[in-house]
């Protein structure tokens, strides 16, 4: 505990903490995502490791004050390496009764609870289905409750800004941000700079938000209700230049980088769909990097435009989520038949059908691996973290071009919207993507389905003299590419395409194990579960458990050593945000009696859920 002196000679103690999970919640129009992202930026600038979890309502604008209209943003910031946005929340800022009711269960006993007391009116309490006012009935006695009239204080602070009364009240998210920045010793400069950059052309808005931000900060410094503040020291991150990045942003940057590494233009075709739309938004702003974006009229049009762009020689990508992926599958089959390089991104969400469009899930794995008619294999990759979306985009294109095949990349809502510090790589360290040009035919007929050592056919672009050829969905004759109905040729071509994809297992990294190289139990995961699994493994190892974890970034084909790794452990536990899709594939491929831990709630795993399941299994097996 240390003491610092503040204005007026007063002093307030500052407690040092190793890690804090903070959540902002309120109506979808209250600006909670903005407050959370700005707090994240301040923490990143300060030097903390950060991990975030935005939580959106499905409705574009749900009725104000209702339980299903609550929007939230959680950030975990720490002085050490972290992998998740946190389990229990240490501090909750609730802007209305609905936000309090839907999120209070995640606040740990003794946690900090800041509420906008102005919003706890009779009408708002009724919308949130409260029978009595929780600020007055003693039901919040387990928490450190701070009742702050945020709305009225914001209006008072901004009344000379030139904003209307409604505009003044809309600045309350910055008041809450300022108060949180004081409470956890965050600098205001990142948010102040952002306000000027964003609202510089509307001075009254910039002035109002600046006044609200500072008012919230200085309330914490001067109000007697706040007797202490907290500081999370800087984390010891690897040296280098960092930026805070979401998974969708990282994926977009990775796609641009891949095209530039190969000297190609990037073509992105997409139909807007949550939670993949931000990839289109990000890429549409990057035309100076030779990026072309096409907002198609539907998913089928986006997929077929992708095939045309690849045929013409661009690095072609499309992005979607589960429902859109279903519509793209026939087109993906055509891409498999034509053997053209392209990348299909599926940012998974809760389903089926429209399901939970703003929540996360991992239920499209089987759709990616076997979701097409007939034998139409595609390599399937999955990002392990928001920052890893950058690297997985480059790897997907490397494989697509080398093997002349469409590649499916799986991320999910948690990775897409979550953020973490990203160490900007040295371009010289990035893998080269070599685009091989077809050699001269020496006057002989061009053979579009002749194959190289990895069974890839040539990528001959339209207009190349002497290399005219046809593509399409009808089966092609081996070598010539002519339409063929020969039974023997069809079997040969199906087997060639399958062997080409299967052999990619020899060209990808081995599956790595964190923890004991062999032992009682292996935690095996993929996609957005990686952070929770890694954190659980670290806790279990610290307790002396004989466990380890491994994370699959390559899901079809699996890394060549996957079976050998699985065989070194007595039990295999696979946590998944589905009913057991990876478990089904692991059992089928390796005859391993893997155990599942399955959660389908639209929310990521908590570390405690995984550790509890591991201990249950170890007690049953080892006693």
C-alpha positions in Angstrom: 0.0 0.0 0.0 1.3 3.4 -0.9 0.0 6.9 -0.3 0.0 9.8 -2.7 -0.9 13.4 -2.2 -3.8 15.0 -4.2 -5.0 18.5 -4.7 -6.0 20.4 -1.6 -3.6 18.5 0.6 -5.8 15.4 0.9 -4.3 12.0 0.5 -5.9 8.8 -0.6 -4.2 5.4 -0.4 -3.4 3.5 -3.6 -3.5 -0.3 -3.5 -1.4 -2.3 -6.0 -3.1 -5.2 -7.7 -1.7 -7.8 -10.1 -4.9 -8.0 -12.3 -8.3 -6.4 -12.5 -11.4 -7.4 -14.5 -13.6 -4.4 -15.1 -17.0 -4.4 -16.9 -19.1 -1.4 -18.2 -22.8 -2.2 -18.8 -25.8 -0.1 -19.9 -28.3 0.4 -22.7 -27.1 -0.3 -26.2 -27.2 3.5 -26.8 -25.2 4.4 -23.6 -21.8 4.1 -25.3 -20.4 1.2 -23.2 -18.4 -0.3 -26.1 -16.7 3.1 -26.6 -16.0 3.6 -22.9 -14.6 0.1 -22.7 -12.4 0.4 -25.8 -11.0 3.7 -24.6 -10.2 2.2 -21.2 -8.5 -0.6 -23.0 -6.4 1.8 -25.0 -5.4 3.7 -21.9 -4.4 0.4 -20.2 -2.4 -0.6 -23.3 -0.6 2.7 -23.4 0.1 2.4 -19.7 1.9 -0.9 -20.5 -0.5 -3.5 -19.1 -1.4 -6.8 -20.8 -5.1 -6.6 -21.8 -7.8 -9.0 -22.9 -11.3 -7.8 -23.7 -14.8 -9.2 -24.2 -17.5 -7.0 -25.8 -21.1 -8.2 -25.3 -23.7 -6.8 -27.7 -27.5 -7.2 -27.7 -28.9 -8.8 -30.9 -31.3 -6.0 -31.5 -30.1 -2.9 -33.3 -31.7 -0.7 -30.7 -33.7 -2.6 -28.1 -36.2 -0.6 -26.0 -34.3 1.5 -23.5 -34.0 0.0 -20.0 -35.0 -3.5 -20.9 -33.1 -6.6 -19.9 -32.5 -7.8 -23.5 -31.1 -4.4 -24.5 -28.1 -4.4 -22.2 -24.7 -3.8 -23.8 -21.5 -4.6 -22.0 -17.7 -4.4 -22.4 -15.3 -6.3 -20.1 -11.5 -5.7 -19.9 -9.0 -7.7 -18.0 -5.8 -5.7 -17.5 -2.7 -7.0 -15.6 0.9 -6.8 -14.7 1.6 -10.2 -16.1 0.8 -12.3 -19.2 -2.9 -13.1 -19.4 -5.0 -15.1 -21.9 -8.6 -14.3 -21.0 -10.8 -11.3 -20.1 -11.2 -12.8 -16.7 -13.7 -15.1 -14.8 -15.3 -13.1 -12.0 -15.6 -9.4 -12.4 -13.7 -7.3 -9.9 -15.5 -4.0 -10.7 -18.8 -3.4 -12.4 -20.0 0.0 -13.7 -23.8 -0.2 -14.2 -25.5 2.6 -16.0 -29.1 1.4 -15.3 -31.1 -1.2 -13.4 -31.2 -3.6 -16.3 -27.4 -3.6 -16.6 -27.1 -4.3 -12.9 -29.6 -7.1 -12.9 -28.1 -9.0 -15.9 -24.5 -8.6 -14.8 -24.5 -8.6 -11.0 -24.1 -12.4 -10.9 -20.6 -12.1 -12.4 -19.3 -9.6 -9.8 -17.3 -11.3 -7.1 -18.2 -10.8 -3.5 -16.5 -7.7 -2.2 -16.2 -6.3 -5.7 -16.6 -2.7 -6.6 -20.0 -1.7 -7.9 -20.5 1.8 -9.3 -24.1 2.6 -10.4 -25.7 5.7 -12.0 -28.2 6.3 -9.2 -30.2 8.8 -11.4 -31.4 5.9 -13.5 -32.9 3.9 -10.7 -36.3 5.4 -11.2 -39.6 3.6 -10.6 -40.1 3.1 -14.4 -36.6 1.8 -15.0 -36.9 -0.6 -12.0 -40.1 -2.0 -13.4 -38.5 -2.5 -16.9 -35.7 -4.5 -15.2 -38.3 -6.5 -13.2 -37.2 -5.3 -9.8 -39.8 -5.4 -7.1 -37.8 -3.0 -4.9 -34.9 -0.6 -5.4 -31.7 -2.7 -4.9 -29.8 0.5 -3.9 -32.1 0.8 -0.9 -33.2 -2.7 0.1 -29.8 -4.1 1.3 -29.5 -6.7 -1.4 -26.2 -5.2 -2.5 -24.5 -5.4 0.9 -22.0 -8.0 -0.4 -20.3 -5.4 -2.6 -18.5 -2.1 -2.3 -21.4 0.0 -3.6 -20.9 3.6 -4.9 -24.1 5.4 -5.8 -23.1 8.2 -8.2 -25.6 10.5 -9.9 -23.7 10.1 -13.2 -26.4 11.5 -15.5 -27.1 14.7 -13.5 -23.4 15.3 -12.8 -22.7 14.9 -16.5 -25.4 17.4 -17.4 -24.0 19.9 -14.9 -20.4 19.4 -16.2 -21.4 19.9 -19.8 -24.0 22.7 -19.6 -21.6 25.3 -21.0 -20.4 23.1 -23.8 -23.0 24.3 -26.4 -24.7 20.9 -26.5 -28.5 20.4 -26.2 -29.9 18.8 -23.0 -30.1 15.5 -24.8 -26.5 15.8 -26.1 -25.3 16.7 -22.6 -26.8 13.5 -21.2 -25.2 11.4 -24.0 -21.8 12.3 -22.6 -22.3 10.2 -19.5 -20.3 7.3 -20.8 -17.2 9.6 -20.8 -18.0 10.6 -17.2 -18.1 6.9 -16.3 -14.8 6.4 -18.2 -13.2 9.3 -16.4 -14.2 7.9 -13.0 -12.9 4.5 -13.9 -9.6 6.0 -15.1 -9.2 7.7 -11.7 -10.2 4.6 -9.8 -7.6 2.4 -11.5 -5.0 5.1 -12.2 -5.3 5.2 -16.0 -4.0 8.2 -18.0 -6.6 10.5 -19.6 -4.5 11.5 -22.5 -5.4 8.6 -24.9 -9.1 9.3 -24.5 -8.6 13.1 -24.7 -6.6 12.7 -28.0 -9.3 10.4 -29.3 -12.0 12.9 -28.6 -10.2 15.6 -30.5 -9.5 13.3 -33.5 -13.1 12.0 -33.6 -15.0 15.2 -32.9 -12.6 17.9 -33.8 -15.0 19.1 -36.6 -17.9 19.4 -34.1 -16.3 21.5 -31.2 -19.4 21.4 -29.0 -19.3 17.6 -29.0 -15.6 17.5 -28.3 -16.0 20.0 -25.5 -18.9 18.2 -23.9 -17.1 14.8 -23.9 -13.9 16.4 -22.6 -15.7 18.1 -19.8 -17.6 14.9 -18.9 -14.3 12.8 -18.9 -12.5 15.2 -16.6 -15.5 15.7 -14.3 -15.7 11.9 -13.7 -11.9 11.8 -13.1 -11.9 14.7 -10.6 -15.0 13.4 -8.8 -13.0 10.3 -7.9 -10.1 12.5 -6.7 -12.3 14.9 -4.6 -15.4 13.0 -3.4 -15.2 11.5 0.1 -17.1 8.4 -0.9 -13.9 7.1 -2.7 -11.4 6.5 0.0 -8.9 4.6 -2.1 -7.8 3.9 -5.7 -6.0 1.0 -7.3 -3.0 0.6 -9.6 -2.0 -2.4 -11.8 1.7 -2.0 -12.6 3.1 -2.4 -16.1 3.4 -5.9 -17.6 6.8 -7.3 -18.7 6.0 -7.7 -22.4 8.6 -8.7 -25.0 10.3 -5.6 -26.3 8.9 -4.2 -29.5 6.2 -1.9 -30.9 2.6 -2.9 -29.9 -0.8 -1.8 -30.8 -4.2 -2.9 -29.4 -6.0 -4.9 -32.0 -9.2 -6.9 -32.3 -9.4 -10.2 -34.2 -11.3 -8.7 -37.1 -8.8 -5.9 -37.4 -5.9 -8.3 -37.2 -7.4 -10.5 -39.8 -7.9 -7.6 -42.2 -4.3 -6.5 -41.7 -3.1 -10.1 -42.2 -5.0 -10.4 -45.5 -3.5 -7.2 -46.8 0.0 -8.3 -45.7 -0.4 -11.7 -47.4 -1.3 -10.0 -50.7 1.6 -7.6 -50.4 4.0 -10.4 -49.6 3.0 -12.0 -52.9 2.9 -8.8 -54.9 -0.8 -9.4 -55.6 -4.0 -7.2 -55.3 -6.5 -8.2 -52.6 -10.1 -8.7 -53.5 -12.7 -9.0 -50.7 -16.3 -9.9 -51.5 -18.8 -10.1 -48.7 -22.4 -9.8 -47.7 -22.8 -7.9 -44.4 -23.3 -10.3 -41.5 -22.6 -10.1 -37.7 -19.9 -10.6 -36.4 -17.9 -10.6 -39.7 -18.9 -7.2 -41.1 -16.0 -5.3 -39.4 -13.6 -7.1 -41.8 -15.4 -5.5 -44.7 -15.4 -2.1 -43.0 -11.7 -2.3 -42.2 -10.7 -3.4 -45.7 -12.9 -0.8 -47.4 -10.7 1.9 -45.8 -7.5 0.4 -47.2 -7.7 1.1 -50.9 -4.2 2.6 -50.8 -2.9 -1.0 -50.2 -4.3 -2.2 -53.5 -7.4 -3.6 -51.8 -10.7 -3.9 -53.7 -13.9 -4.6 -51.7 -17.3 -5.7 -53.1 -20.4 -5.7 -51.0 -22.5 -8.3 -52.8 -26.3 -8.6 -52.9 -26.1 -12.0 -51.2 -23.8 -14.7 -49.9 -24.0 -16.7 -53.1 -22.9 -13.7 -55.2 -20.0 -13.0 -52.9 -18.8 -16.6 -53.2 -19.0 -16.7 -57.0 -17.4 -13.3 -57.3 -14.6 -14.7 -55.2 -14.1 -17.5 -57.7 -14.0 -15.0 -60.6 -11.4 -12.8 -58.8 -9.2 -15.8 -58.1 -9.5 -17.0 -61.7 -8.4 -13.5 -62.8 -5.3 -13.7 -60.5 -6.2 -11.7 -57.4 -5.7 -12.8 -53.8 -9.5 -13.4 -53.2 -11.2 -13.6 -49.9 -14.7 -13.7 -48.6 -15.9 -13.4 -45.0 -19.2 -14.5 -43.4 -20.7 -16.3 -40.4 -22.5 -19.6 -40.1 -25.7 -18.9 -41.9 -23.8 -17.3 -44.8 -21.4 -20.2 -44.8 -24.3 -22.5 -45.5 -25.2 -20.5 -48.6 -21.6 -20.4 -49.8 -21.1 -24.2 -49.7 -22.1 -24.9 -53.3 -19.8 -22.2 -54.5 -17.0 -23.6 -52.3 -17.6 -27.0 -54.0 -17.1 -25.2 -57.4 -13.9 -23.7 -56.0 -12.7 -27.2 -55.0 -13.4 -28.5 -58.5 -11.7 -25.6 -60.3 -8.7 -25.9 -57.8 -8.3 -22.1 -57.5 -6.6 -20.4 -54.5 -8.9 -18.4 -52.2 -9.7 -17.9 -48.5 -13.2 -18.2 -46.9 -13.4 -16.8 -43.4 -16.2 -17.9 -41.1 -16.5 -15.8 -37.9 -18.7 -18.2 -36.0 -21.7 -17.1 -33.9 -24.5 -18.8 -31.9 -27.0 -20.7 -34.0 -28.7 -22.5 -35.6 -30.5 -20.2 -38.0 -30.3 -16.6 -36.8 -29.7 -18.0 -33.3 -27.6 -15.6 -31.2 -26.0 -13.4 -33.8 -24.0 -11.3 -31.4 -22.8 -14.1 -29.2 -19.9 -16.5 -29.7 -19.9 -20.3 -30.5 -17.7 -22.9 -32.1 -20.4 -25.0 -33.8 -19.3 -24.7 -37.5 -16.3 -27.0 -37.4 -18.1 -29.9 -39.0 -19.7 -27.5 -41.5 -16.2 -26.5 -42.5 -14.7 -30.0 -42.7 -17.5 -32.0 -44.3 -20.2 -29.4 -45.1 -20.3 -29.7 -48.9 -21.9 -32.3 -51.2 -19.8 -35.2 -52.4 -16.0 -35.4 -51.7 -14.9 -31.7 -51.6 -12.0 -31.4 -49.1 -10.7 -28.0 -48.0 -7.9 -27.2 -45.6 -9.4 -25.8 -42.4 -7.4 -23.4 -40.1 -8.5 -21.7 -36.9 -7.1 -18.7 -35.1 -6.1 -19.1 -31.5 -6.4 -15.4 -30.3 -7.3 -12.0 -31.6 -3.7 -11.2 -32.5 -3.2 -14.7 -34.1 -5.9 -13.8 -36.7 -3.1 -11.8 -38.4 -0.8 -14.8 -38.7 -3.6 -17.3 -39.6 -4.6 -15.0 -42.6 -1.1 -15.1 -44.0 -0.8 -18.9 -43.4 -4.1 -19.5 -45.1 -3.0 -17.7 -48.3 0.4 -19.5 -48.2 -1.4 -22.9 -48.3 -4.0 -21.7 -50.8 -1.4 -20.6 -53.3 1.1 -23.4 -52.8 -1.6 -26.1 -53.1 -4.0 -24.4 -55.4 -7.0 -24.9 -53.2 -9.7 -22.9 -51.3 -8.9 -22.6 -47.6 -11.4 -22.1 -44.8 -10.4 -20.0 -41.8 -12.5 -20.2 -38.6 -12.6 -17.5 -36.0 -15.5 -16.7 -33.7 -17.3 -13.8 -32.1 -15.1 -13.8 -29.1 -11.9 -13.5 -31.1 -13.4 -11.1 -33.7 -14.5 -8.5 -31.2 -12.0 -9.2 -28.4 -8.8 -7.3 -28.3 -5.2 -7.7 -27.0 -1.8 -6.2 -27.5 -0.3 -7.2 -30.8 3.5 -7.1 -31.3 3.9 -5.6 -34.7 6.2 -8.0 -36.6 9.3 -7.1 -38.6 8.2 -7.6 -42.2 11.5 -9.4 -42.9 10.4 -12.2 -40.4 7.2 -12.9 -42.2 6.9 -16.1 -44.4 7.3 -15.5 -48.1 4.4 -16.3 -50.3 5.7 -17.5 -53.7 3.3 -17.4 -56.6 4.6 -19.8 -59.3 4.0 -18.8 -62.9 3.3 -21.5 -65.3 6.3 -22.4 -67.4 6.4 -22.3 -71.2 4.5 -24.9 -73.0 7.2 -25.1 -75.7 4.5 -25.1 -78.4 2.7 -28.1 -76.8 -1.0 -27.9 -75.8 -1.4 -26.3 -72.3 -2.4 -28.8 -69.7 -4.3 -26.9 -66.9 -4.5 -30.0 -64.7 -0.9 -31.1 -64.9 0.5 -31.2 -61.3 3.7 -30.3 -59.5 5.4 -32.1 -56.6 2.6 -31.1 -54.2 -0.2 -32.0 -56.7 -1.0 -28.3 -57.3 -2.2 -27.4 -60.8 -0.8 -24.2 -62.6 -2.4 -20.9 -61.9 -2.7 -19.7 -65.5 -4.3 -16.3 -65.8 -6.8 -15.4 -68.5 -5.2 -13.7 -71.5 -1.9 -15.6 -71.2 -1.0 -16.6 -74.8 -1.1 -20.3 -75.3 -2.7 -21.1 -71.9 -6.3 -20.8 -72.7 -8.4 -23.3 -70.7 -11.8 -23.8 -69.3 -13.0 -24.0 -65.7 -16.4 -25.1 -64.3 -18.3 -27.5 -62.1 -18.4 -30.5 -64.4 -15.7 -33.0 -63.8 -12.4 -32.3 -65.6 -10.3 -34.8 -67.4 -6.9 -35.2 -65.8 -4.2 -33.1 -67.4 -6.3 -31.6 -70.3 -9.1 -30.1 -68.2 -11.7 -31.1 -70.8 -15.1 -32.2 -69.5 -15.1 -35.9 -68.7 -17.8 -38.3 -67.7 -15.3 -41.3 -67.4 -15.9 -43.2 -64.2 -12.2 -44.0 -63.9 -11.2 -40.4 -64.4 -13.7 -39.2 -61.9 -12.4 -41.5 -59.2 -8.8 -40.5 -60.1 -9.6 -36.8 -59.8 -11.5 -37.1 -56.5 -8.5 -39.1 -55.1 -6.0 -36.6 -56.4 -7.8 -33.6 -54.8 -8.2 -35.5 -51.5 -4.5 -36.6 -51.5 -3.4 -33.0 -52.2 -5.2 -31.7 -49.1 -4.2 -34.6 -46.9 -0.5 -34.1 -47.8 -0.6 -30.6 -46.4 -0.1 -32.3 -43.0 3.6 -32.7 -44.0 3.9 -28.9 -44.5 2.5 -27.5 -41.2 4.1 -27.3 -37.8 3.9 -30.1 -35.3 1.3 -30.0 -32.5 3.1 -28.4 -29.5 2.4 -29.3 -25.9 2.5 -26.9 -23.0 3.2 -28.5 -19.6 4.2 -32.0 -19.0 5.2 -33.9 -22.1 3.1 -36.9 -21.0 0.9 -37.5 -18.0 -2.6 -38.0 -16.6 -4.5 -35.6 -18.8 -4.2 -33.5 -21.9 -6.4 -30.5 -22.5 -7.0 -30.3 -26.2 -8.6 -27.2 -27.8 -9.1 -25.1 -30.9 -10.1 -21.5 -31.7 -11.2 -19.1 -29.0 -11.0 -21.6 -26.2 -7.2 -21.3 -26.3 -6.8 -18.6 -23.7 -9.0 -20.2 -21.1 -7.4 -23.7 -21.6 -3.9 -22.2 -21.3 -4.8 -20.3 -18.1 -6.4 -23.4 -16.6 -3.4 -25.5 -17.4 -1.1 -23.0 -15.7 -3.3 -23.1 -12.6 -3.4 -26.9 -12.5 0.4 -27.2 -13.0 1.0 -24.7 -10.1 -1.1 -27.1 -8.0 1.1 -30.0 -8.9 -1.4 -31.7 -11.3 0.2 -34.0 -14.0 -1.5 -32.2 -16.9 -0.7 -30.4 -20.2 -2.5 -28.6 -23.0 -2.3 -28.5 -26.8 -4.0 -26.2 -29.2 -5.0 -27.0 -32.8 -4.6 -24.2 -35.3 -4.8 -26.8 -38.2 -8.1 -28.8 -38.1 -8.0 -30.4 -41.5 -5.7 -32.0 -42.0 -4.5 -32.4 -38.4 -0.7 -31.9 -37.7 1.1 -35.2 -38.5 2.1 -35.8 -34.9 -1.4 -35.4 -33.4 -1.9 -39.1 -32.8 1.5 -39.5 -31.1 0.8 -36.6 -28.8 -2.6 -37.9 -27.7 -1.2 -41.4 -27.0 1.1 -40.0 -24.3 -1.7 -39.1 -22.0 -4.1 -41.3 -20.0 -7.1 -39.0 -20.6 -7.9 -36.3 -23.2 -10.4 -33.5 -22.3 -11.7 -31.3 -25.2 -13.5 -28.1 -24.0 -15.6 -26.8 -26.9 -18.3 -24.2 -27.4 -20.5 -26.8 -29.1 -21.8 -30.3 -28.3 -18.5 -32.1 -29.2 -17.5 -31.6 -32.8 -13.7 -31.8 -32.4 -14.2 -34.7 -30.0 -16.1 -36.5 -32.8 -13.3 -35.9 -35.3 -10.6 -36.9 -32.8 -12.4 -40.1 -31.9 -12.9 -41.0 -35.6 -9.3 -40.3 -36.6 -7.4 -41.6 -33.7 -9.7 -44.0 -31.8 -9.1 -42.0 -28.6 -11.9 -42.0 -26.0 -11.7 -38.3 -25.5 -14.0 -36.6 -22.9 -15.9 -33.5 -23.7 -16.6 -30.3 -21.8 -19.3 -28.6 -23.8 -20.8 -25.1 -23.3 -23.4 -23.6 -25.7 -24.4 -20.4 -23.9 -23.1 -17.7 -26.2 -20.3 -17.0 -23.8 -16.7 -18.2 -23.6 -15.3 -20.6 -21.0 -14.4 -19.4 -17.6 -11.1 -20.8 -16.4 -12.8 -22.1 -13.3 -15.1 -24.3 -15.4 -12.2 -26.0 -17.0 -10.2 -26.5 -13.8 -13.2 -28.0 -12.1 -13.8 -30.5 -14.9 -10.1 -31.6 -14.9 -10.1 -32.1 -11.1 -13.3 -34.2 -11.4 -11.7 -36.4 -14.1 -8.5 -36.8 -12.1 -10.3 -37.7 -9.0 -12.3 -40.4 -10.8 -9.3 -41.8 -12.6 -6.5 -41.4 -10.0 -8.5 -41.3 -6.8 
